[in-house]
Amino acid sequence: MSNHRPSYMPVRENDFIKWFQEFLATLQLVYMQVSLAEEEVRELETQYTALIESEKTVTRLESLLHSYVAAKNTLLSGAEGASVVFETLPMMAGSTTTGGIKDRIVRVVALITASPGYTEAIGRDLGIVVGPKPHPDWSGKYPLLKVEVEGSTRVVVTWPKQGADGVYLEVNRGSGWQIIGNITGATYEDLAAFPAALTEWKYRGTYIVRNRTVGQVGPESTVFVQAKPE
């Protein structure tokens, strides 16, 4: 990557990883709206996974290195007869991936901002727009919920933030609408037990700002759930 770092990109590695995680989570929701090829998102997902795994590996190796240095020092300069333990070295398979995460992000951001579907609100959700946040006009705005069953045990609900703090979420599991509550962020996991019979669950939401609803109630999003037979 060139020495020029975009203003939206954090400098410290830990801050960048957190920013990258949030950028990717939002990108998964809006990439079609900004006409970004799904392959671009999948490549970033692969690189993010590789980055996290490499961070874990580096931490393990650094811990092991400290242990070996301490054992070597004891062997060399410790008390006569002192026990010296050299930990077992883990066997790790190698892997290959493509580098240049930051360069790819800069290129992808350029594609996103050039799209006719791009808005400043999307940019703020992605974390690529910096500066004071204007007060948005919420009239007529509502969250479009995406609901999916994951692991056959829970429903995951996601939505584009559009500059809101979160959503006021409701659910209908077949016996009328019930309040889940104010959910900050852009995702919610419904851990309610699945029924034995195939049942349609419905979700709807309203944007919230500072714990107050704004805009309009969004359309219902549905998913069919059923407990696994024992």
C-alpha positions in Angstrom: 0.0 0.0 0.0 1.2 3.5 -0.7 2.3 5.8 2.2 -1.0 7.7 1.7 -3.5 6.3 4.2 -7.2 7.2 3.7 -8.5 9.3 6.6 -11.2 6.7 7.3 -8.7 3.9 7.9 -7.4 3.5 11.5 -3.6 3.5 12.0 -3.3 1.1 14.9 -3.6 -2.5 13.9 -6.1 -3.5 16.7 -8.3 -0.5 15.7 -8.0 -1.4 12.1 -9.1 -5.0 12.7 -12.2 -3.8 14.6 -13.0 -1.2 11.9 -12.5 -3.9 9.2 -14.9 -6.2 11.0 -17.6 -3.5 11.1 -17.0 -2.4 7.5 -17.4 -6.0 6.3 -20.5 -6.6 8.3 -22.2 -3.6 6.8 -20.8 -4.3 3.3 -22.6 -7.7 3.4 -25.9 -5.9 3.8 -25.4 -3.1 1.2 -23.1 -4.5 -1.5 -26.0 -5.1 -3.9 -27.4 -1.6 -3.4 -24.0 -0.1 -4.4 -23.7 -2.6 -7.3 -20.6 -4.3 -5.9 -19.8 -7.8 -7.2 -20.4 -10.5 -4.6 -17.0 -11.9 -5.4 -15.4 -8.7 -3.9 -17.2 -9.3 -0.7 -16.3 -12.9 -0.5 -12.6 -12.1 -1.1 -12.6 -9.6 1.7 -14.3 -12.2 4.0 -11.6 -14.7 3.2 -8.9 -12.2 3.9 -10.5 -11.1 7.2 -10.7 -14.7 8.3 -7.0 -15.3 7.4 -6.1 -12.1 9.3 -7.8 -13.2 12.4 -6.3 -16.7 12.2 -2.8 -15.3 11.7 -3.3 -13.0 14.7 -4.2 -16.0 16.8 -1.2 -18.0 15.5 1.2 -15.1 16.2 -0.1 -14.9 19.8 0.4 -18.6 20.3 3.9 -18.5 18.8 4.9 -15.5 20.9 3.7 -17.2 24.1 5.6 -20.3 23.1 8.8 -18.3 22.3 8.6 -16.7 25.8 8.3 -20.1 27.3 11.3 -21.4 25.5 13.4 -18.4 26.3 12.6 -18.8 30.0 13.4 -22.6 29.8 16.7 -21.9 28.1 17.7 -19.3 30.7 16.8 -21.8 33.5 18.9 -24.5 31.7 21.8 -22.1 31.4 21.7 -20.1 34.6 19.2 -21.8 36.9 20.0 -23.7 40.1 21.7 -27.0 39.7 19.1 -29.8 39.4 16.3 -27.4 38.6 13.6 -28.8 36.4 13.5 -27.4 32.9 10.4 -27.9 30.7 10.4 -27.3 27.0 6.8 -27.3 25.8 5.8 -29.5 22.9 5.9 -27.6 19.6 2.5 -27.6 17.8 2.3 -29.0 14.4 0.7 -26.4 12.1 -0.2 -26.9 8.5 0.8 -24.1 6.2 -1.7 -22.2 4.0 -1.7 -19.7 1.2 -3.9 -16.6 0.6 -3.7 -13.3 -1.2 -2.3 -10.2 0.6 -3.0 -6.5 0.3 -6.1 -6.1 2.4 -5.8 -2.3 2.8 -5.1 -1.9 -0.9 -8.2 -4.0 -1.7 -10.4 -1.9 0.7 -9.2 1.3 -0.9 -10.1 0.0 -4.4 -13.5 -1.4 -3.2 -14.3 1.9 -1.5 -13.6 3.7 -4.8 -16.1 1.4 -6.6 -18.7 1.9 -3.8 -18.5 5.7 -3.8 -18.7 5.8 -7.6 -22.0 3.7 -7.6 -25.3 5.6 -8.3 -26.7 3.7 -5.3 -24.2 5.1 -2.9 -25.3 7.6 -0.3 -23.6 9.4 2.6 -25.6 7.4 5.0 -24.2 4.2 3.5 -20.7 5.7 3.8 -21.2 6.5 7.4 -22.5 2.9 8.1 -19.4 1.5 6.3 -17.1 3.8 8.3 -15.7 5.5 5.2 -17.2 9.0 5.9 -15.5 10.9 8.6 -16.4 14.2 10.2 -19.4 15.6 12.1 -22.6 13.5 11.6 -25.5 15.6 10.3 -29.0 15.3 11.7 -30.8 13.1 9.2 -34.4 13.5 8.2 -36.1 10.3 9.3 -39.5 10.9 7.7 -40.5 7.9 5.6 -37.4 5.9 6.6 -37.6 2.4 8.0 -35.3 -0.6 8.4 -35.4 -3.5 6.0 -34.8 -6.6 8.1 -32.9 -9.6 6.8 -33.8 -12.8 8.8 -32.0 -16.1 8.6 -31.9 -19.4 10.5 -28.4 -20.2 11.7 -27.3 -23.5 13.2 -30.9 -24.8 13.3 -31.2 -23.2 16.8 -31.5 -19.4 16.4 -32.7 -16.7 14.1 -30.3 -13.9 13.2 -31.8 -10.6 12.3 -29.7 -7.9 10.5 -30.4 -4.5 9.1 -28.6 -1.5 7.5 -28.1 1.2 10.2 -28.6 4.2 7.9 -27.1 6.4 10.7 -29.5 5.2 13.4 -28.4 3.8 16.7 -30.3 0.6 16.2 -33.9 -0.6 15.9 -37.0 -1.1 18.0 -37.6 -4.8 17.2 -40.9 -6.8 17.4 -41.6 -10.4 16.7 -44.7 -12.5 16.0 -44.1 -16.2 16.6 -47.7 -17.1 15.8 -49.5 -15.6 18.8 -49.4 -11.9 18.0 -46.8 -9.2 18.0 -44.5 -9.1 21.0 -41.8 -6.5 21.9 -38.2 -7.6 21.8 -37.0 -4.0 22.6 -34.5 -1.5 21.6 -31.5 -3.2 19.9 -28.4 -1.2 19.3 -26.1 -1.9 16.4 -27.1 -3.8 13.3 -27.7 -7.4 14.4 -29.8 -9.4 16.8 -29.9 -13.1 17.6 -33.2 -14.6 18.6 -32.5 -17.5 20.9 -36.1 -18.4 21.6 -36.7 -22.2 21.3 -38.0 -23.4 18.0 -41.5 -25.1 18.0 -41.9 -28.7 17.1 -44.1 -27.9 14.1 -43.0 -25.8 11.2 -44.0 -22.3 12.1 -43.7 -18.9 10.4 -42.0 -16.2 12.6 -42.3 -12.6 11.6 -40.1 -9.6 12.5 -40.5 -5.9 12.0 -38.5 -2.9 13.2 -38.4 0.9 13.6 -35.2 2.9 13.7 -34.2 4.3 17.0 -32.0 7.3 17.8 -31.1 8.0 21.5 -33.6 5.3 22.5 -36.4 7.0 20.7 -38.2 5.6 17.6 -37.8 7.6 14.4 -39.3 7.2 10.9 -41.8 4.5 10.2 -42.4 0.9 11.1 -40.6 -1.3 8.5 -42.2 -4.1 6.5 -42.5 -7.6 8.0 -39.7 -10.1 7.3 -40.5 -13.7 7.7 -38.7 -17.0 8.3 -39.9 -20.6 8.9 -38.5 -22.4 11.9 -38.8 -25.9 13.3 -37.0 -27.7 16.1 -34.8 -30.6 15.0 -36.4 -34.0 15.9 -34.7 -35.8 18.7 
